[in-house]
Amino acid sequence: MKMLRKLIQAPLIEPFTVEELAAHTYADDDHHDYLQTLVPRARKRFEQRTGRLLVEQTWQFAMPKFCKEIVLPTAPLRSITSIKYINTLGQYVTLDQTEYRVVEHGLTATITPKLGGNWPAVGFKVADAVQIECIMGHAAVANDEVDANTLIDKDKYDLAKQAILILVADWFRNREDTAPVQLYDMPNAFKAIANELAVELL
């Protein structure tokens, strides 16, 4: 079922230090501020292309009714903040956490009713009758930096960072859309890694 998506809380930090950016791009000190402005754009490009989110961020997914199994469209899931639905009085009701299960086999997370249970019927079938708010992302944030102790799949996280660095470096070196040689919309190395890490939904 198609879901509406809304970003509630963007990442508080980006997953790169100035030193990492400078080492990859060979940029001097005068360009560090400019490099940092490229990171959010490159991270978002990667996340949009793959469905894989890097640093913890809060999202709301909405749909007109419950379906038997709810497969979240992005990954990885860190936690579910709330699941709400509109009752017959037109009010949002928050489901108790004991009323549903989160099944995580592989990258994507699936939400189902508790064993032997059923989803409640929504009172009004509007586009956002069911709202799921959750925290997503490979890395949590602690003390204004990535918490290395709570990373979800460090190898995939590091590979994702490599793809973003490739894109940042390409944007840094090719700032114009004309050149004596043919330019591509994004580096092949970025495409290859993004395709490898893309979230595949059933």
N, C-alpha and C positions, 0 to 999 in steps of 0.2 A: 504494500500500500504506500502510495506517495505521501511523504511527510513535508510539512512546513518546517523551516529551520530558522532559528533566531539566535544570534550570539548575545548572551547575557553579560558575560564578563570575558573580555579579551585577555590574552596572556599578560601577566604583569611584567615579564622580562622576555628578552629574546635569547635563544640558545647559543649565543656566540659572545666571546670576549673580543675586545679590540685586538688583542694579540693574535687570536686565531684568524681574524679577518685579514690583518696585515701580513701574516705569514703566508696565507694562501694567495693573496693578490700582489704581494711584493710592493704594497703601497707605502709611501713615506708618511710621516706624522701629519703633514698638511691635509691628507685625504681621509684621515680616520673618521672625522665627523660625517663626511659624505658617505663613506662605506656603511656606517651604521644606519643611515637613512634607507639604504637599499635592502637591509635585512628583513624588515616586516613585509615588504612587497614580495620578496623572494620566498619567504616562508609561506605566505598566503597562497602564492602560485603553486607551491609544492602541495600544500594541504588540499587545495581545491582540485588538483589533478589526481591526487591519490586517495583522498578520504582519510588519510592518516595524520593525526594532529600531534604536534611535538610537545609543546609546553602546556601545562594544565590551563584549561579554559572552560567556562561554563556555557552550555548550550541548552536551548529548549527545542524539543521536537513536538510537533502537534499534528493531529489527524482527526477525522470526523467520528471515528468509533474505534473500539478495541478490535484487534484481530487476534486470532488464536495464538500466533507467535509474533512478537514485535522485534524485528531485527533493526538495531540501531545503524544508521547510514554512515557513521564515522567511527573511528577506532583510534587507540584503545580506550575502553571505558575504565575510569578510576572509581567512580561511585555514582549512585543515583541519589539526587537530592530529594526529589519528590515525583509522584505520579498523581495527577489530578484529572477529574472528569466532571462534566456538567450533569447535575442531577435534574429531576423533573421540575424543580423549583427555579432552575436557571442559575444555580449556585455551583461554584467549584468545590468539589469534595476531594480531600487528600486521602489516598489509599494508605492503609497501614502497611508497613514493610513486610508484615507476616502474610499479606495477601498475594504476594507475587514472588517469583524466583528469577534469578539472573543466571543464565546458562552461558558460560564462557568456555567454549571449546574452539581453539584456534583464535584468530584475531578478532572476529566480530562478536558482539554480545547480543544475546537473545533474551527477551523478557517474556515470561509465561505466567499464567495464574499459578498459585500454590498447588501442590499435588492434590488432586481431587477437587480442586476449586474451579471457579469460573470468573470471568471478568464481569463487572456490573454493566447493566445496560445504560447507555447515556440517555439523558432526558431530551436533548436537542441535538440533531445531527448537523452541526455546523463544522466548518473547516478545522476549528481548534477545540473541539469538544473534549478531546483527550490531550493532555499536555504532560510531557516527560521532561523534567529538568535534570541534567546530569553533568558531571565533571569528566572531561575527556583529556587525553594527552599522555604521551610517554613519560614526561618528566613533571614531578611536583616541584613547587617552589618553596624554599625555606631560607629565611634571612636574606631575601632579595637575590638569591642565586639558585641554580638548578640543584635539587637534592639528589646527589649521585647514588644515595643509598636506597632510593625508592623508584629507580628507573624501571619501566616496563620494557623488557627486551632491549637491553643496551646495544646489542649488535645492530638491530634494525634502526634504533635511534641514531647511532653514529653514522650509519649509511645514509639516512635521511639528511643529516647535517652535511655530509659530503656533497649530496646533490644540491643543496641550497647554496653551499659555498661556490660550487661550479657556476651556478646562475648569477650569484653576486659578482663573481670575478668577470663573467662575460659582460654584464651590464656596465661594470666599471671600465673595462677596456674598450667597449664598443658603445659609446654614448650617442652616436649619430645613426640614423637609419639609412645612410648612403655611404658607400665605400668603393674602392677600386675592385674589390672582390665581392662575391655573393655573400650576403649575410643571412643567417637563419633566425627564425623567431626564438629559438632556444637551443642550447648546445645538445648534441646527440647524447653525451654522457649523462646530462640531466634527465633526458627522456628515458634512457635505458634504466637508470636507477628508479625513477618515478614509476615506470611500468612494472618493475620488479616488486615495488613496495605497495602498489595500489591495492586498496581494499576491494575484495570481490564479494558482492552480496548475492545471495541465492535469489 
